[in-house]
Amino acid sequence: MADLRINLAGIEAPNPFWLASAPPTNTGYQVQRAFEAGWGGAVWKTLGEPIINTSARFAAVHFNGQRVAGFNNIELITDRPLEVNLKEIYETKKRFPNHALIASLMVEPKREKWHEIVKRVEDVGVDGLELNFGCPHGMAERGMGAASGQQPDLVEMQTMWAKEAAKTPVIVKLTPNITDITVTARHAVLGGADAISMINTINSLAGVDIHSWQTIPHVAGKGAHGGYCGPAVKPIALNMVAECARNPQVGVPISGIGGISTWQDAVEFMLMGATGVQICTAAMHHGFRIVEEMIDGLNNYLDDKGIASVMELVGKSVPRYSNWGDLDLNYRVVARINTETCINCNKCHIACEDTSHQCIDMLTGDSGKYLQVREEDCVGCNLCSIVCPVDGAIEMVEAAPAGAPMSWNDRQRTLAKLNAGAAEMEAV
């Protein structure tokens, strides 16, 4: 079997599957149950000055028969006394010394506050610290969470304050509610961050009840924006992880978070630069034992690929991720329909005819009606293969390129040289 152990900025864990700082890591009882089930690590629910949480606090977006395609919450940090949390952290780490146990922290942007809480949690034996600069609701209104995480100077300064007192690795958790997450990532690194984690939840309103006109959820008839997570946010999270992984000014390990529900999702995040992953919604939906399938699936995948260690996956796809301007504009694929597996539902024809490039013809042959792509008119948009309900019925195949490889940036550079040459000739 492959070696599933990871090392994230000096924090070791028996596998890359960690529980994120959230309701599943609220107590020692829960975290210990998770470790018994096989989770490699856990980030304790954010510690700070205890608050009062609302009732109700969760909502979900269900789509096309799938429960919890997206998840929304207006819950805040721990509502239990710090002393109680610290006692349970100590007991949990003592019982599970080989599992990664990280303390998530959030305090006012004051140097002495960071020094105090860092020392207190490290005294009970945590393996590392995660600074929560991402919570988008409730705490942000108090100047913490995303309110700090959206200001690069505050990210840098507070990271520096935490590092002044810290003896264990410091992970900075970033908010996605920002134009360019690499900016705050760079400032976290400037402040001394040993690693970064992303993404925290996205500003959202789960819905409105069209009968009562109440927001979902509502608290005594009033609602507020919350944090959005779950499978629906995975593409957003994956992009932000990739952007930071390929940025040479970031250059620290990444803990990937956002919509990870399966071992396949974890592999994608690791290929795009994450050293390990944190999971919340999937555990809340299905329970802690989902990690068993994740571990088995990852083991089988690595064995099938002949990969000895899961750490070999980290960043392997990052060199393939680039700017749009560097893509080859002469590369060409076309759709090809397999008439033997096609069920003639005509979804591809309708999609192409109404919303794409009108290049799928409905024809009649000896065996009846069939669909065929006019490949000379196909632009390779992939839409037909996306809407097709039968796997493999439509294949996107490489066609002869339109010419030598050429990107938009290549074209602009060539035009600039030609214009410069013309200007020189005119000057002469």
N, C-alpha and C positions, 0 to 999 in steps of 0.2 A: 504494500500500500504506500501511496505517496505521503510525504511529510507535510502535514497541514499546519505546522507551527509557523507563526509569524513573529516578526520583531518590528514594532512600530516605534521608531525613535527611541529605542532602548526598552520599550515595554513589550514583554514577551507574553504570548498567549498560545494555548494548545491548538487553536484554529482561528480563522479570520472572522468568525461570526460572533459579533458582540451585540448586546442589547443597547439601544440608544437611551440617553437620558430622557425619561418619560414615565408615564404611569406604571409600566411593567417593572421599573426599577425603584419603586417608591419605598420599599421596605427590605429589611434583611431577609424576611421570610420569602419574598418573591425572588430576590437575587439568588438565594441559596437553592430554591427550586429550579431556577434557570440553569445554574451550574450543574446540578444533578442531572438535568435533561441533556446536557452536553454543550451548552454555550461556552465559547472560549473566553468571553469577557463581558463586562457590563459597565456602563457609565451610570453612576447613581443619579437619581432624580435631583435636579439642580438644588444646591444648598445656598442658603442666604438667610435673610431675615424672614421668618415664617409669615405667610400671608393667609388670607381667607379666600378660599376658592368658591366659585359660583355653583349653583345647581339650577338648571342643567348646564352641561359643559361640552358635550360631544355631539357631532353630527356626521353624516356620511353621504356621499354621492354614489348612488347605485346607477349602473348604466347597462342597458340592454340585457337585463337578467343577471348581471354580475353584481354581487353584493360588495360594498366597500371598494369601489373603483378609486374613490378618493375619500379622505378622512379629514375632518375639521375639528379643531378643539379651541376652547377659550380657557383652558386650564393654565394655571401659572406654575411657579416653582413650588417646592415642598411647603406643605402647610403643617409640618410637624417640627417640634423643637430641634434645634441643631444638636443639642446634647444627645437626644434619642437617636438621631441619624448617625452620629459619630460612634456611639456604642454599638450599633448594629453593623456599621462598616467594619469596625475592629473585629467583631465576632465572625463576620462573613469571611474576611481575609484570613483569619486564623484557621478557619475550617477549610478554606479552599486556597491554599498558598500559591498554587500553580496557575490560577486563573487571573486574568487581568481585571483589576478593580480600579476604576477611574472615578474621581470625584468631580462632578460638574459644579461650577461655582458662579455665582452672580451677586455682586454687591455694588454699592454706590461707587461712582468713579472718584474714589479717594484713596490715596496711597496707603494710609494706615489701615483702612478697611481690608484692602487686598492682602497686606502683610499679615493681618490678624487671622483671616480665614484660611490662608494658605498654610500657616504654621499649625493651626488647629487640626486641619484634615490630614496633613502629613504625619502628625503625631500618632494617628491611629492606623498607619500602615498602608495607605493607598499606593498604587503603582504609578499614578500620574494624575495630572489635573487637566480638566477641560474647562476653559473659560467661555461661558455662555454669552456671546455677543450677538445672539440671533433671535431670541424670543420676540415675535412681532407684536404681541398684544399684552396689555395689562402692565407688565414690567417696563415696557418702552415708555408708557405714559409717566413713569417715575424716573426717567432718565437712564434706565438700564436696558439690557437686552439689545434689541435692534436699534434703539436710539443711540447707543454707543457704537454698535456694529456698523452703522451707516456713516460714521465719521472716522476716516482713516487715522487722523491724529489721535483720537481717543482709543482706537484699537491698539495703536502702537504704544501709547503711553501706559495703558492699563496692563498690556502684556508685559511691558518692562517692569512695572510695579510688582506683578506676580512673580516674574523671574528673579527679582531681587531677593525674594524670600524663599523661593522654591528650591528644593533639593531633588525633586522628581521631575520627569519630563512634563512640559507644558504644551497642551494642545489648544489651539484657538478655534472655536466653533463660529463659523461665519454665516451671516444672514444672506439669503438670496434676494432680499428686497432692496436691490441696489443695481445701478446700471452696469457696472463692471466689477465682478467679484475678485478679479486679479488685483485690483487696486488695494482693497482691504487685506487681501492675502499677503501682498508685498509688505504692507505696513505691519502686519502681524510678525512677519519674519524680521523686519527691522527692529521690532520690539524684543526680539529674542525667542520667538516661538520655536519649539522643537518639532512641531507638526501642526497641521490644520485639519479641521473636520468640516464637512459640508455635505448637504445643505441643511440649514435649519428650515423651519416651515415657512410657507409662502402666505402673504396676506390674502385673506379670502372671506367670503360669505357663502356658506354651504347652500343656502336656498331660502325661498320664501314660500310659506304655505298659502296657496292661492285661494283657500277657502276661509281661513281665519285672518289672512294677511299678516301673520306673525313671521318674524325671521326664524330661521332654523339654525341653531337652537335659539330659544328666547329665555330671558330671565325676568319673570314677572311682567311680561309684555314688552320687554326691550331687548334688543340684540346688539351685538358688537362684532367687529371683524375678528377673525381668529387665525390660526395657523393651519395651512393645508399641507397634507402629506399623503402617503399611500401610493399605489401603483401609478396613478395619473401624473405624479410629479417626476417619475423616473427619468424621462428624457431631459428635463430641465436640469436635474441634479447631475446626470451623466455629462452633459455639456460643460457645466461649471467645474466639475472635477477635471475634465480633459483640458479646459482652458488653463487651469492652474498647473496641471502636470506638465504642460508643454511650455510654460513660461519660465525661462531661465532665472528670472529674478525672484521666483518663489522658491523652488529647489528644496523643499522639505517634504517629508512623508505626508500622505493624505489618508484620512479615515473617511471613507465614502458613505454618505447617508442620502436616502431619498427614494422611496418606492421599491426597495429591494425586498422581494418576496420569495425568490427561489435561488437555488445554487447557480443557475444560469445568469441571473441578474448579478450575483456576486462576481462571477467570472468577468462579465462585461466591465464592471467597475474596476476590477483589478487590472484588466488589460488596458484600461484608460488611465491608469496611474495610481489607483488606490492600493495601499498596502493591506488594508482590511476594510470591513464594512460594519455599519451599525444598522440595526433593524428594530422597528417599533410596530408599525401598523400591522404587519403580517402576524406578529406574535399576539397582538391584541385581537386579531380576527380569528386565529386558529389555535392559539395556545403555545406554550413553550416547546412542545415536542416536535414542532415543525423543523427544529434544528436537526433532528435525526435524519430526515430526508435530505436536508441541505448537505450534511456531512457525507452521507452515502453517495449522493449525486456528484459532489465535488471529487471525492476519492475515485469514483469510477471514471470520471472525465479525465483526471490527471493520468490515471493508469492507461486509459485508451490512447492518450496523446504521448505516452512514454515520458512524462514529466515527473521528475523525482520530488520536487518541492513546490508547494503552492507559491512561494516567493518568486519563482521563475516567471510567473505570469505578469508580475507588476510592471506596467508601463509598456508592454510589448506592442500595443496598438497606437501608442502616442505618436510615433513618427508618421503614421498614416493620417493623422488629423492635422489639417492645415487651414489656411484662409481660403475663402471662395475665389479670390483673385489668382490663386495658384493652381486651380483645377484645370485639367486639360479640356479645352473647349472643342477639340476635334475628336475626343473619344466618343464612341457611339454604341448604344445598345438598342435593340428592337425587341418587341414582344412577339412571341411565337406560341400559337394555340395548339395544344395536343387534342386533336379531334376525338381520340379514343377515350380520353378521360373527361372531356368537356361534357357537361350535362345540359347544355343549351338553355341555361337560365337567362342568358342575354344581358346579365348585369354589366359585363365588360363593354358590350356594344352600346348600351344606354349611357354608361359613364363616359365613354370616349366620344359618342355622338353629341351629348348634351354639354359636357364640361371639359373636353380635351381637344383632340385634333382630328376627329372624324376619319379615322383610318382603319376601322374594323368593319368589314363588309359581311352582310348576311347573304349567303349563297345557297344554291340548291344543287345537289349532285345526285348520283345514282342511289346513295344511301339516305337521301333526305337532306334537310337543311343543316348547314354548318356555318361556323364563323371563321373568317380568315383575316389576318392583318396585312394591309398593304405596307410592306416593310419600307418601301421607298418614302412613304409619308409619315412613318412612325418616328416620333421624336424621343422615344425611350423614357417617357415620364414615369413609368411604373404603375400608373393608376389602375389599369386593367388587372394587373396581377394582384394589386392590393384589394380590390373589391371582389375578386373571384372567390367563391366559397369552397373551391376544391383545390387542395394543395397539389401543386405540380401541373395543373391543367394549363397554366400560362407560365411560360419561362421567358425571362429576359436574357437574351443572348447577345454576345458581342458581334458587331457588324464591322465592316471595313471602315476604318477611320476616315474622317473628311479630309485629312491631311496630316502633316507632321505635328507632333505634340505642340500645343500652343495654349498658353493661359492668357487671361486678361492682362495680367501684369507683364507678361512677355510682349504682348501686343503694344501696350502703352510704352514700354521701354524702346521697342523698335520704332514706333512713331516719333518718340522724343529724339532718337538719334537721327532719323530722317529729317525732322524739322530743324535740328541743330545743323545738319549738313547743308540743308537748303539755305539757312541763314548765313552760313559762312560763304557759300558760293555767291549769294546776293551781295554780301559785303565786299567780296573781291571784285 
